Amino acid sequence: MLLTIDVGNTNITLGVFDGEKLLGSFRVTTKINRTSDEFGITFREILRSNNLDYTKIDDVIIASVVPNVMHSLTSSIIKYFDIQPIIVEAGIKTGIRIATENPKQIGADRIVDAAGAYELYGGPVLVLDFGTATTYDLVDANGAFVSGVTAPGIRISAKALWEDAAKLPEIEIKKPEKILAKETISSMQAGLVYGQIGQTEYIVKHMIEESGYENVKVVATGGLGNLIASETKCIDIYNPNLTLYGMKFIYDKQKK
């Protein structure tokens, strides 16, 4: 079995593949400092609790945008799984050619999302990831990563509201019943959710127009992606496990 580990700014997402089948995905928070022992024991326990035998893990691949966890994380895989993990980094085969001015600036998360979307849906494809940041990445028909837009994620925007405005409370991020809010909480929810929908529609429209590409598939992923995808016609597909599949496809390319 293959263990995929996606290290984001907010969460670490684990995926377990048996051949082509995703057996399960699991999340732990990134923002807790852990030793290699804590990582190893946590991962083993998550697998055991979900009836997955960690001793059957044959390979591990990691994509990370958080460099300061990598030493402990990599050490934990070596110590507790007896595996030298594959790291998604410069020089690895991904199936995606980076055609931007500075390829090294493109994060591993965006590369694996692009690889997943291109392999699953073909190109041209516009990949939206609603994570800590909201990213919009365009891949052409030949698998070249040609452009990307980065915007504040909906949680970052929400946090800015309640931390920087003295009288605004911390709220649940969800779509209110209507946009014509009559009190503070629903007014914040309306601004956050409908604001994200409007941003998404505008950026998607203009990226496609400027590219000149036809028949662009728009694929969304990320924790809050379904909330936005269900409210706009500009998103064709929502795949919550796109990043994990992208890592699986990249792993397969290393073995060919």
C-alpha positions as CSV (number, residue, x, y, z in Angstrom):
1,M,0.0,0.0,0.0
2,L,1.0,3.6,-0.6
3,L,0.8,6.3,2.0
4,T,0.5,9.9,0.7
5,I,1.2,12.8,3.0
6,D,0.1,16.3,2.0
7,V,1.5,18.9,4.4
8,G,-0.5,22.1,4.2
9,N,-0.3,25.2,6.3
10,T,-3.4,24.2,8.3
11,N,-3.7,20.4,8.1
12,I,-1.6,17.4,7.2
13,T,-3.7,15.0,5.1
14,L,-2.9,11.3,4.8
15,G,-4.2,9.1,2.1
16,V,-3.8,5.3,1.8
17,F,-3.9,3.7,-1.6
18,D,-4.2,0.0,-2.3
19,G,-3.3,-0.1,-6.0
20,E,-5.6,2.4,-7.7
21,K,-8.1,2.5,-4.8
22,L,-8.1,5.2,-2.2
23,L,-8.9,3.3,1.0
24,G,-9.3,6.4,3.2
25,S,-8.1,9.9,3.9
26,F,-7.3,11.4,7.4
27,R,-6.3,14.8,8.8
28,V,-4.2,16.0,11.6
29,T,-3.4,19.7,12.4
30,T,-0.1,21.1,11.1
31,K,0.2,23.8,13.8
32,I,1.2,21.5,16.6
33,N,4.9,21.0,16.9
34,R,5.6,17.3,16.9
35,T,8.8,15.2,17.3
36,S,9.5,12.3,14.9
37,D,8.2,9.9,17.6
38,E,4.9,11.8,17.9
39,F,4.4,11.8,14.1
40,G,5.2,8.1,13.8
41,I,2.9,7.1,16.7
42,T,0.1,9.4,15.5
43,F,0.2,8.0,12.0
44,R,0.3,4.4,13.1
45,E,-2.6,4.9,15.5
46,I,-4.7,6.7,12.8
47,L,-4.2,3.7,10.5
48,R,-4.8,1.1,13.2
49,S,-8.0,2.9,14.3
50,N,-9.3,2.7,10.7
51,N,-8.5,-1.0,10.3
52,L,-5.5,-0.4,8.1
53,D,-2.3,-2.4,8.8
54,Y,0.6,0.0,8.8
55,T,3.0,-2.9,8.2
56,K,1.6,-3.2,4.7
57,I,2.6,0.3,3.8
58,D,5.3,-0.3,1.0
59,D,6.0,3.3,0.0
60,V,5.4,6.9,1.2
61,I,5.3,10.1,-0.8
62,I,5.2,13.6,0.8
63,A,4.3,17.0,-0.6
64,S,4.9,19.8,1.7
65,V,4.6,23.6,1.8
66,V,5.8,23.8,5.5
67,P,9.6,23.2,5.5
68,N,10.0,23.3,9.3
69,V,8.1,20.1,9.8
70,M,10.0,18.1,7.2
71,H,12.9,16.9,9.4
72,S,10.7,15.4,12.1
73,L,8.2,14.1,9.5
74,T,10.7,12.4,7.3
75,S,12.5,10.9,10.3
76,S,9.3,9.5,11.6
77,I,8.6,7.7,8.3
78,I,12.1,6.2,8.3
79,K,11.9,5.2,12.0
80,Y,8.3,4.0,12.3
81,F,7.6,2.7,8.7
82,D,11.2,1.7,7.8
83,I,10.7,3.6,4.5
84,Q,12.7,6.3,2.8
85,P,9.9,8.6,1.6
86,I,9.7,10.2,-1.8
87,I,9.6,14.0,-1.6
88,V,7.8,16.1,-4.2
89,E,10.5,18.7,-5.1
90,A,12.5,20.1,-7.9
91,G,13.8,17.4,-10.3
92,I,11.1,14.8,-9.6
93,K,8.9,13.5,-12.4
94,T,5.5,15.0,-12.2
95,G,4.0,14.9,-15.7
96,I,3.6,18.7,-15.4
97,R,6.0,21.1,-17.1
98,I,6.3,24.4,-15.2
99,A,6.2,27.2,-17.9
100,T,6.3,30.2,-15.5
101,E,9.1,32.7,-15.0
102,N,10.4,31.1,-11.9
103,P,9.4,27.4,-11.7
104,K,11.0,26.9,-8.2
105,Q,8.5,29.3,-6.7
106,I,5.6,27.0,-7.5
107,G,4.6,25.1,-4.3
108,A,4.5,21.3,-4.2
109,D,0.8,21.5,-3.3
110,R,0.0,23.3,-6.6
111,I,2.1,20.9,-8.6
112,V,0.3,17.8,-7.2
113,D,-3.1,19.5,-7.7
114,A,-2.1,20.2,-11.3
115,A,-0.9,16.7,-11.9
116,G,-4.1,15.2,-10.4
117,A,-6.4,17.4,-12.4
118,Y,-4.5,16.9,-15.7
119,E,-4.3,13.1,-15.3
120,L,-8.0,12.8,-14.3
121,Y,-9.6,15.3,-16.5
122,G,-7.1,16.3,-19.2
123,G,-6.2,19.8,-20.3
124,P,-6.7,22.6,-20.6
125,V,-7.8,22.6,-16.9
126,L,-8.1,25.3,-14.3
127,V,-7.5,24.0,-10.8
128,L,-8.9,25.8,-7.8
129,D,-7.7,24.9,-4.3
130,F,-9.7,26.4,-1.4
131,G,-7.1,26.0,1.4
132,T,-5.3,28.4,3.6
133,A,-4.8,30.4,0.4
134,T,-7.2,30.1,-2.5
135,T,-5.1,29.3,-5.6
136,Y,-6.1,29.3,-9.3
137,D,-3.7,27.3,-11.5
138,L,-4.0,26.9,-15.3
139,V,-2.6,23.9,-17.1
140,D,-2.7,23.8,-20.9
141,A,-3.6,20.9,-23.2
142,N,0.0,19.6,-23.2
143,G,0.3,19.5,-19.4
144,A,2.2,22.8,-19.0
145,F,1.6,24.8,-15.9
146,V,1.2,28.2,-17.5
147,S,-0.2,30.6,-14.9
148,G,-1.4,30.9,-11.3
149,V,-3.3,33.3,-9.1
150,T,-3.0,33.4,-5.3
151,A,-5.6,35.0,-3.1
152,P,-6.4,35.0,0.6
153,G,-8.3,31.9,1.7
154,I,-11.7,32.3,3.2
155,R,-10.4,31.3,6.6
156,I,-7.7,33.9,6.4
157,S,-10.3,36.6,5.6
158,A,-12.5,35.4,8.4
159,K,-9.6,35.5,10.9
160,A,-8.7,39.0,9.8
161,L,-12.2,40.2,10.5
162,W,-12.5,38.9,14.1
163,E,-8.9,39.6,15.0
164,D,-8.5,43.1,13.6
165,A,-12.0,44.4,14.2
166,A,-12.6,44.7,18.0
167,K,-16.4,44.1,18.0
168,L,-16.6,41.3,15.4
169,P,-16.9,37.8,16.9
170,E,-15.3,34.5,15.7
171,I,-18.0,32.8,13.6
172,E,-18.7,29.5,11.8
173,I,-18.0,29.8,8.1
174,K,-21.2,28.8,6.3
175,K,-23.6,30.2,3.7
176,P,-26.3,32.3,5.4
177,E,-30.0,31.8,4.5
178,K,-29.9,35.1,2.5
179,I,-27.5,37.8,1.5
180,L,-29.7,40.5,3.0
181,A,-28.3,40.1,6.5
182,K,-30.0,41.7,9.5
183,E,-27.4,41.0,12.3
184,T,-23.6,40.8,12.7
185,I,-23.0,37.0,12.3
186,S,-25.0,36.5,9.2
187,S,-23.6,39.7,7.7
188,M,-20.1,38.4,8.2
189,Q,-21.0,35.0,6.8
190,A,-22.6,36.7,3.8
191,G,-19.5,38.8,3.1
192,L,-17.2,35.9,3.4
193,V,-19.1,33.3,1.4
194,Y,-20.6,35.5,-1.3
195,G,-17.4,37.5,-1.5
196,Q,-15.5,34.2,-2.2
197,I,-18.1,33.2,-4.8
198,G,-17.8,36.5,-6.6
199,Q,-14.0,36.4,-6.5
200,T,-14.0,32.9,-7.8
201,E,-16.3,33.7,-10.7
202,Y,-14.4,36.9,-11.7
203,I,-11.0,35.3,-11.6
204,V,-12.1,32.1,-13.4
205,K,-13.8,34.1,-16.1
206,H,-10.8,36.4,-16.8
207,M,-8.1,33.7,-16.6
208,I,-10.0,31.7,-19.3
209,E,-10.6,34.8,-21.4
210,E,-7.0,35.9,-21.3
211,S,-5.6,32.4,-22.0
212,G,-7.7,32.1,-25.2
213,Y,-8.2,28.4,-24.4
214,E,-11.4,26.7,-25.3
215,N,-13.3,24.1,-23.4
216,V,-11.4,24.6,-20.1
217,K,-12.5,22.3,-17.3
218,V,-12.7,24.0,-14.0
219,V,-11.9,21.7,-11.1
220,A,-12.0,22.6,-7.4
221,T,-10.6,21.0,-4.3
222,G,-9.8,22.0,-0.7
223,G,-11.6,22.0,2.6
224,L,-14.1,24.7,1.7
225,G,-14.2,24.0,-2.0
226,N,-17.5,22.2,-1.9
227,L,-19.2,25.2,-0.2
228,I,-18.2,27.4,-3.1
229,A,-18.6,24.8,-5.9
230,S,-22.2,24.2,-4.9
231,E,-23.0,27.9,-5.3
232,T,-21.6,28.7,-8.7
233,K,-21.9,27.3,-12.2
234,C,-18.3,28.3,-13.1
235,I,-16.9,25.2,-11.3
236,D,-17.4,22.0,-13.3
237,I,-16.1,19.4,-10.8
238,Y,-15.4,19.2,-7.1
239,N,-12.9,16.5,-6.0
240,P,-12.0,16.6,-2.3
241,N,-9.2,14.1,-2.8
242,L,-7.5,15.7,-5.9
243,T,-4.2,16.4,-4.1
244,L,-4.0,12.8,-2.9
245,Y,-4.6,11.4,-6.4
246,G,-2.0,13.9,-7.8
247,M,0.5,12.5,-5.4
248,K,-0.4,8.9,-6.4
249,F,0.1,9.8,-10.1
250,I,3.5,11.4,-9.4
251,Y,4.5,8.3,-7.3
252,D,3.5,6.0,-10.3
253,K,5.8,8.1,-12.6
254,Q,8.8,7.5,-10.3
255,K,8.3,3.7,-10.6
256,K,8.1,3.6,-14.4
